[in-house]
Amino acid sequence: MTASLQLRNRIISEADIFPRLASYRMMPQLQRESIIDDAIASMTCTEDELTLAHQQFYEENQLLDETDRQAWLKHHSIDQEFLETVFIPRLLKIEKFKHQQWKHKLESYFLRRKTELDRVIYSMIRVQDAEIAEELYFRIQENEQSFADVAYEYSQAPEAQINSTIGPVELGSLHPALAHLLAISQPGQLWSPLALGNWILIVRLEKLIPAQLNVPMRQRLLRELFEAWIQEQMQIDSIFPK
């Protein structure tokens, strides 16, 4: 018996499935999920772990109401049995795999990444004229005018409309030169104009918020390590029709 798939009013044959996945650019996703399936094949879950995983899934996805749950199932084209016996257990096995592989590396990885993960609140003025930037810098330094007033009047950027204050943002999300400047700053430190691309910046650090290795951060770092591993595996493997 030849397998087929019905979508709306169209029957897709087994022979046609692979070309369609390729033309829809879904092969990388298939490759990714296949790699994950191989990785978690030996993972097992206890009944207590599964019960907790079900509770957490419904809570996190706001599916405590039966109507919402049925709508979610319809949207994802799966039934309740598949959700509870395949989908949620697979998510749990993935989480267990992450912890098994990288939990012991989190502290060292966090320390390597900490400078990028630290967040800052800073004030910034952007202009395109170096002489004007120097003049504005000295006005602020000599307390002739507040940073916010100078920004509102002269800064050629959206932050001028919000009292020139930006953040909290992670240092890793900023231009390396700006991130370095803020990383070595003390709160309240005003820096002389910095040329960055087509702009001249006047920057002042308002607050440094050090990153902490708490539960959300651990989850984030585990995801990062997991995703990096998947990308490595995808570079090694390839999918071709046979």
Secondary structure, DSSP 8 states (H G I E B T S, - for coil): ---EEEETTEEEEHHHHHHHHHHTT-HHHHHHHHHHHHHHTT----HHHHHHHHHHHHHHTT--SHHHHHHHHHHTT--HHHIIIIIHHHHHHHHHHHHHHHGGGHHHHHHHHHHHH-EEEEEEEEES-HHHHHHHHHHHHTTSS-HHHHHHHH--SGGGGGTTEEEEEEGGGS-HHHHHHHHT--TT-B---EEETTEEEEEEEEEEE-----HHHHHHHHHHHHHHHHHHHHHH------
